[in-house]
Amino acid sequence: MSPLALALVKLAIAAAPLAAMAKLARIYPGRRMVLLALAPALSTLALVATPAAMWLVVILDVVFAAAVVVDVWSLPARRDFSVHRHTQRIASLQKRHAVTLTVSNHAGRAHRLEVRDGVPHVLQPTPSDFAETLAAGSRLVCEYHLRPSRRGAFDLDAVHLRAISRRRLWSRLLDYPCPSTIHVYPDMKQLGEYALLARTNRLSLMGVRRTRRIGMDHDFERLRDYTPDDNYKHIDWRATARRRKLTVKDFQASQSQRIIFLVDCGRMVTNEAAGLSLLDHALNAILMLGYIALGQGDSVGLLAFSDEIHGYVPPRGGMAQMNRLLHAAFDRFPRLVESRYDQAFRYLASHGRKRSLVVLVTNVIDEVNSNQIDRYLGNLVGRHLPLAVFLRDRRIFEAVEVEHPQGSLLYRAAAAAEILSWRHQVLTDLQSKGVLALDVFPEEMTAPLINRYLEIKARHLL
C-alpha cells in the first residue's frame, strides 16, 4: 500500500469514532490533539522517502492512539456537576443587573471548566464567560452583570459548560437546564433616585424646579427642612424648637386629578437617541411622571397605540397603579406603521370622559401627522387639558449650528433650518388653540415634563 493510501485509511479510521463521539457524547478534539496528530501524519508521508521506517510509523500511531484514549477517560460525566443561577426577575433598561452562577463539582478530582450562560445577546453580559479549575467537592461562583439594550421578557434556558480533559486533548460540552425569566422594564432605578432626592430635598439635582403655588392648599402633607425659597409663614416653630433646626410644613393639593398618557408607538418614534429608541425615552419619562403624580394623589392612565390600540390602563390612584403601568409598557416596541390618531382619540373619548390632563408623546416629521395632531388635540380643549410633547431630532439641530457651512453642509443646514421653522409653526398653531406644548430632546425630557406637570398643578389649570 502506498504511503498516501495508508494516510487516507488512517484518516478514515480516525474520523468514524470522532464523528460518533461528537454526535452521541458531544466530545470534540482539542487544539493540542490536532497539533499532536501531525506527528503520525507526517511520519506516514515520510514513508515515500524511507519505506524502511514503517516500524517507527507504527510506534507513533500506537503511542498517539494510547494517549488520546487514556485522556478521553479523564473527561467528566454529566452527573459530576450541578449548576444554579440566581438573579432578580426584574431588570431596568440599560442598567446593570447582577447574575450569579454557582457550579458544584461532585467528582472525586479537579476539572478544568469554561462556563458560559445562555443569555440573549441583547442583554449584553459582562464578562460573557469564565475559565477556572474547579477542585474536587468544591463550588465555583461566577458573578457577572447584564446591561439590557431592549425591553421585554427574556428566557434564560440553560448554562453551558465546556470541560477540558487532563492533557487538554479533548473537550466536552455539557448543558444544564436552568430556566429563568428576566423582565426588562423601562428605567425604574430613576424612581428610587427621585425618592431619595425628594426625602433629602435635593430634587434640583435632577433638574426639577420648586414651583410656587397660586393660592393656598390647606391639606398638611409632611414636615421638612427649611430652604431659602420657603414662605416663613409655613415655619413650624414647635418642630423647629424640638429639632433645633428650621422646619417648615408642606401642603398638598386637596383635589385628586387625572393624567392620561397617549403614547405613540408608530413610525414617528422608531429613531434612536443616545442608544435608545424615542419610545424608550418616552416611557422612561412618563413612568417617572406617573410615579410622582401617584405620590401626589392623582390618578394616572396609559393608552398605547399605533395603527391599532395596543393597550389601555384606566386612570387609577394608589401606588399599585405603578405596577399596572409598568406591565403595560415593558413589552411595547415601536412599529414601522402609520399611527391612527383618529382611532386613539375616539377610544379616549369613549373611555375617558372625565376631565384629565392628556399628555400625547410623539414626534412631528411631516404635515400628515402634524395636521392630525393639530386637529385632534385642538378638539380636546375645553373637555380636557391637552399637552403635546414633541421629541426633537438632535441631528437636525446640529446641522443648523454648524459655523460657516460650505458646499453640501450649507444645503444641509438650509434644509434643517426650514424643518425647524416649520416645526416651530406647528407648535405655535397648537398653543394658539389652547394646547400646551413641550419641545424637548428625548434624553432630556424627564425634568421638563415633571416641571410642566408641577406648573399645571400649581396654577390649578385642571
Number of C-alpha atoms within 10 A of each C-alpha: 6 11 17 14 12 15 18 12 12 15 12 11 11 12 12 10 11 14 14 12 15 14 11 8 14 15 22 19 19 17 13 12 17 12 10 15 16 11 14 21 18 12 20 26 18 16 18 13 9 11 13 10 14 15 10 14 20 14 12 18 19 12 13 16 14 11 15 19 13 13 17 21 12 17 19 21 13 13 9 15 17 15 20 16 19 13 15 12 13 13 25 23 25 20 17 17 21 16 16 14 19 14 21 19 21 16 17 10 14 16 21 18 21 16 20 20 23 19 17 13 11 13 21 16 22 13 12 15 14 16 14 12 13 18 17 15 14 13 16 18 14 19 15 18 18 23 19 23 16 21 24 18 15 17 13 16 17 20 21 19 23 18 24 26 23 17 15 19 21 24 23 23 17 19 16 17 14 17 13 15 14 19 20 26 26 27 21 19 13 16 16 10 12 19 14 13 15 12 11 11 14 14 18 12 11 13 14 18 17 13 15 15 16 11 9 11 14 11 12 12 12 10 15 17 16 19 12 6 9 15 12 13 8 14 19 16 14 11 16 15 11 10 10 10 12 18 22 22 18 17 15 16 19 12 14 12 22 23 26 25 24 24 22 26 27 23 18 23 24 19 14 14 17 9 12 17 18 28 25 27 24 24 23 24 25 23 24 23 22 25 22 19 24 22 13 19 19 20 22 27 23 24 24 20 22 22 19 16 15 14 13 19 17 18 21 20 20 15 16 10 19 19 10 15 23 15 14 18 24 21 15 19 16 19 16 13 14 15 20 17 21 14 15 22 18 12 14 16 13 8 12 18 10 11 15 22 21 23 23 20 23 24 24 21 15 12 12 10 18 16 12 14 21 18 15 16 24 19 16 19 15 10 13 20 21 25 25 23 22 21 24 22 18 12 11 16 15 11 19 19 13 13 10 7 15 11 7 9 15 16 13 17 21 15 15 19 17 13 16 16 11 16 19 13 12 17 21 14 13 22 16 10 15 17 21 21 18 16 17 17 17 25 19 13 21 23 19 18 22 21 17 18 19 21 18 17 21 18 14 13 9 14
